[in-house]
Amino acid sequence: MDEQSTDPAGPANGGLDPRAGLSEFLRTRRARLKPEDVGLPDFGRHRRVPGLRREELAQLAGVSVAYYTRLEQGNGRNVSAEVLESIAHALRLSDAERAHLTHLAKPRRQRRKQAPRTQQVRPALRQGRASSPRCR
């Protein structure tokens, strides 16, 4: 029996690291669009991969091919919200898919809990407190 996920990324990604998740998400969304879907001419040449080429998507999103390629390879560390929105628009993503793209490109970093500092009372303060009539 196939296990389906309600995640906008499709089937559960099987514990992929965030970079692989971003890469897979962008590739699958690019593959589902045809040039004629986005108003680009289809010259009838055989395509090696389904869907839009990276160059076509980069052009539609208004980013360089090199930059889009880095994103699709999972290197989206410092990508801006504007670039993500342009790519989401070019890919014709739903609201849920846009949110998922943002999550993949900019995951919330978990803060490491710092070990609680042990507080030390300065010796002079300790002596003053010990000699105070209230503390006896």
Secondary structure, DSSP 4 states (H G I P E B T S, - for coil): ------STTSS--TT--HHHHHHHHHHHHHHT--GGGGT-----PPPSSSS--HHHHHHHHTS-HHHHHHHHTT--TT--HHHHHHHHHHHT--HHHHHHHHHHHSPPPPPPPPPPPPP---HHHHHHHHHSGGG-
